[in-house]
Each structure stands twice: as C-alpha cells, then as structure tokens.
Amino acid sequence: MGRVNETLPQRDAALLVSARQWPVLAHRMHRMAQQGVPFAAHLARIAPDTAAWRTGPPSTIAARLLLAAHHALTTPLDQALPTGPRVSTTAARSRSTTTAPDTAAPKQPAPTEAAVPAHRQQTAPAPRQGRGR
C-alpha cells in the first residue's frame, strides 16, 4: 500500500486500495516485487492527469482505474498501455459473422407450410367412442 501511495495521487491510491479487487492487484504487485520487477514504474504510467482512464463518466471511474492498473501491471514497460479493452483474437474469430466459404452439404428446401410448434397445431376433435345415442 505504501508504494501505491508513493506512486499515485492520494485520491487515486485511495480509490484503488478501497476497491473490491484490490487484493488481486496487491498480490500481483507482491509477486512482481519478489521477482525484482519495478511495479512502481508500471503503476506510474497511469498517474498523469492525461491518462486515458480519466476520461468518462464519474460513475465508472473506479472500474476504469482498476482496468488501467491491471493493464499497467501486465504490460511490459517498453510497450504502450492499451487505450481500450484488450481483444482476444481467438474469441473475436469465433464470434465473427464473416466466415470461410461454406463447404457443408446443401441446405434442405424450406417447408411449404409454415412451421408451427406441435403444441400450437390445430387438430380435429377426437371421434366419440362408446355407445351411440
């Protein structure tokens, strides 16, 4: 907590430390410190008043700060911080609406009658059984 208070402005540090996800970030910073990685230098990248996470509605400032801190801690110092959410290219490809040429079997022709669920189909009344009067 002390290094965060030294690195970030007081308001930002207090917001970060009071967040529900703080223990996860604290653990990541602890591991970085054990490995000799200067996590304070990583966090310092989100301190400027011009940081991208500062723009947006006040109601989401905590979420934007947490995301910025996560990006700062997981992005190497020689790379620029992402300005938006990271995108998984694998996930993006799996959800893509454009696909490769269709090699599947040809589709069946559409039914000539409108498809109606079985529980909605009209049926004739069952014939009466038993003695006829």
N, C-alpha and C positions, 0 to 999 in steps of 0.2 A: 504494500500500500504506500509505503514511503516513497519508493521510486516513481510510482504513478503520480503522487502529489508533487514531486520534484519536476516531472516531465510535462504534465498537462496543467492548464489553468485550473484554479481551485474549483470553479463551477463544474468543469468537465470531469475532473477527477472525482468529485463527489457524486456526480450523476453515474459515472461508470462503476464506482465501488458500491453504490446502493442498488444497482441493477440485479435482478434475479439471476442472471447468467454470470455474475461476477466470479463465482468460484471456478468456473470453467476457464475464464481468461486468466485468473490468478494462477491456476495450475499450469497453464501453458507458459506463462511468464516464468514461473519457478523452474520448469523444465528447461526453458531457454537459458536461464541463468546457470543452471547446473552444467549445461553443455558449452558454456562460455559465449553464448550468443548475446550481443548487446541489445536486450529487448527495449531499453530506454530509447535507443536510437530508432528502433522500429516505431515505437509509440510517438516519438517526437514528430513524425511525419503527419500526424493528424491534428497537431496543436495549432497550426496557423489559423488566423481568422478567415482566410480564404479557402480553407479546406472544403471539399465538395460536400461532405456530410452536413455542413452547417446550413445549407440551403434546403428549404422545405418547410412544411407546417410545424409549428411548435409542438403539436401533439405527438409527433413521431420522432422527436429529437433523440430520445433515449435509444430507440431502435436503430436509428441511423448511426449514432455514436458507437453502439455495440458492434454493428457491422463494420464500421470503419476501423475499430480497434482490432477486430478479428482479421480483416484484410491486412492491416499494418503488421500484425504479428506473424502472418503466414506468407507474406510476400517478401522475397529477398530485397535487401537494401538497394541493390543495383537496378531493380525494376520499379517502374512507376506503379502507384497504387491504382486499382481499378476504380473507375468513377461510377460504375453501376454494379448490379449484381453479377456474379460470375455465372457463366453459362456452361453447362456440361454439353460438349458437342455430341456425345453419345446419346444423351437424353434428347437433345434437340433433333437429332436424326430420327430417333424412334418415334417422335411425335410429328414429324414432318408431313405436310399434306401433299408434297410432291414426292413421287416415288419413281422407281425404275420402271421400264416398260413391263406391262403385265404379261407374265408367262403362264398364268394359270389357265385352266380349261375354260372354254367359252361359257358364258353365263346362260342359265336356263331362260327361256322366254317368259315374260311376265304372264301371270294367270289372267284369263279373260274375264273372270268375275272378281269383284272386289273382295279382298281378303277380310273376313270378319272373324274375330275370335269365337271359338266354339261356344262359349257361354253366352254370346250375344246373338247367335244364329236363331232365326225363326224356324220353328218346327211345327208340324201339324199335330193336333191333339192325338193322343193315343186312342186306338179304337177301343170301344167299350167291350168288356169281356163279361161273361156270365149270361144269365137268362135274359132274353129279350122280352120286353113287355109290349 
